[in-house]
Amino acid sequence: MNFFKTFLASFLAVGAVAFLTILILLIVVGNIIIGAGERDKLPSLHSHTILTMELKAEIVENASTEPLDLDLSDLMPLPIQPPTAKMGLFQINEAIKHAASDDKIEGIYLKLSYPIMAGWSSLRSIRESLEEFKQSGKFIYAYNVIFTEKNYYLSTVADSIFMPESGMMEFNGLSVSPIFYSGLFKKLEVEPLVFRVGTFKSAVEPYIQEKMSDSSRLQTQIYLNDIWQLTANDIATARKLTPEQINEIASNFIFGEAPEALERGLIDQIGSEEEVERIMRAKLDLQEDRKVPTIPLKRYLRVAQQAKKYRDKRIAVIFADGVIQMGKSGDGTAGAETLIEALRKARKDRSVKAVVLRVNSPGGNAIASDLITQEVERVAKEKPIIASMGDYAASGGYYISAKCDKIFAQENTLTGSIGIFAILFNAQNMLAHKLGLTMDAVETHEHAEFGNPGLPMTPEEKRFMQRNVERGYDKFLTVVKEGRDFETNEEVDKIAQGRVWSGKRALDLRLIDQYGDLDDAIEEAARLSGLGNDFQLILMPRPRSAFEELIEQLTQVSASSQVFHEELKAIETLKRHIPRSGTYALMPFITDIH
C-alpha cells in the first residue's frame, strides 16, 4: 500500500511540474508572439533625452540585446529560476559611443547598482568609454544611495556626483578572500591527490591547505596592489585629489556618511534624486512641469545595434568567456568545440580579413586549451589574429592567447599563471567509514582501475601523473616561447611557475605587446589586414537570448526552491571553478576582488 501511495504522490508531483512547465511555456510564447511586432520597432527618442545607466545585470563579454520582457516571478512558485539578466560589455561600450554622436542624447545619468557584477578591467573599459563620451561636450551626472569601490570608481567620471543625506559610502580598499576546503575533506576523509608544477601554481592550495602559502600571498598582494594603484590614480585624477589622499581615505574612511564624503571631496553635492532631476531639467532648458525624457541603457542597446551598416570586408571578434572546458560553451564556460568551430568558420570565410580573439578566462581544461590553440595557429597562417584580454586571461586563458600575432591587455587585467596541475580524489575511507561501502576489483591489467576514487593509487600511478603534469608544463613553456619569441623554455620558466601577473607588469615581461582595450585590438587587426576604417564587425559565437536560456531551464526542470536561489547560484559558480579529476591550466581561486 505504501508503494502505491508513494508512486501516486510522485506521479502527481511530476504531473504538476510538467503542467506548470507547459503553462509557463505557453504564457512566455504567447507574450513573445503578441509583443513581437512591438519589439521589432526601435525605441523612439525625444529630443533632449538622457541615457540612464544602472548596470543591474551581470556584465559578460557579449550578450543578446533582446531581453525577455516578461516577469515570471509573480506567476506562481516556479520549479525553475528565471535566467540571470546579462549585458554585454561590447554592447555597453558600443551604446555609449553611439550616444556621443546621437543628436537626441544630451547626457548620461549614472545610477549604478550595488553590487556591480563586473571585473575591474571591464569597469575600466566602461569608464574609458564614458570619458570619450564627455569629449563630445555632453554631460554625465551620477547619483547613488550606497557607494562602494566599484560603482564609485565608475561614478568618478561624472561631471557631478550626488548623494542623499542618508546615503552611505564604503571606501576601504580591495581584498581577496579565498575559501579553503582542506578541513572539509579531512572531516569527510577524502584525500585530494595533487600533482603540479610551479612555485606559484596555487590553484590547488584550497584542497590541501588551510590558508595561503607565502608564495601565493606574495603574488596576490602584488597584483592586488597594482589594481588598487591604478584605481586610486584614476579616482584621484577625476576628483582633483592626490593618490596619497585617496589611500588615506581608504585607510580611515571605512563606512562614511554623505556629509563626510562631501567634506573629503569624494562627492559634489548632497541632495535627493528629485534635486538631481531639477538640475538636469535646468541643464536641458526644460520647464519645471516637464519630465526629463530618459531611455534606459538596456533599451538603447538596440538603437546602437541597428545603426550598424553591412560591409563586405569584415573582422571577426570571437569571445572566449569563462572557464575553458571540452564541449560546447555554456553559462560561465568557454567550450573548446564552440570556439574551434568559430575560429574555423572565420578562417574559411573569405569576407573575414582578420580575427580578434577576446579572452576573458581564468583558464580551465589543459587539453581543451591546447585544441583551441591549434586552431588559433591555423588562423594565424592565413590572416591576422589579435588577442584582446579582459578581466582575466590567465593559465589556459593565456595559453590560447600566446600564439596570436599580438596581445593587448588592460593594466588591471590578470594574466600569466603559466603552469599546470592535476587533481584526483581518494574517497576510499569516506565510503568505508561514513557510508559503510567498500570496493573490490578484478582487472585484466595492473592499472585498469587507475583513477577510481574508491581505490587508492599506487606509487607508480602517482609518478605517472606527476610526469604527465611536467610534460604538460614543458609544452606550455614551448607554446609561450614560440608565440612570444623567447629564446628558450628556461627563459619562460623564470616568469612562469604558475605566477599571476597584472597587465601592468606583463608588458615589461613581454607577455603582452601593448596596453589597450578591445577597440585597440580591433584597430590593430584592421591595420594589419589593410582595412582602414572600411569594415564590419561580426561577433562569434552568437550569444543565447534570455528566451533561449529560459526554454533550456524549462526543459531541464530543477526541483530547487526559490528560497535557495542565491545559494544554488554560488554552488554553480564553485562547480565551474573547482576542477574535476584531470589536468588543468587554471589560475588560483575564484578571484573576486572586492
Helices and strands as residue ranges (DSSP letters): H 2-40, E 49-53, E 58-60, E 86-88, H 89-101, E 105-110, H 120-134, E 139-143, E 146-147, H 149-155, E 160-163, E 168-170, H 182-188, E 191-197, G 202-204, H 205-208, H 214-239, H 243-252, E 255-257, H 258-263, E 269-270, H 273-283, E 294-296, H 297-306, E 314-321, E 323-325, E 333-335, H 336-348, E 352-361, E 363-365, H 366-380, E 385-394, H 396-399, E 406-409, E 414-416, E 420-426, H 428-429, I 430-434, H 459-484, H 489-493, E 500-502, H 503-508, E 514-515, H 518-528, E 536-540, H 546-555, G 562-564, H 565-577, E 582-586
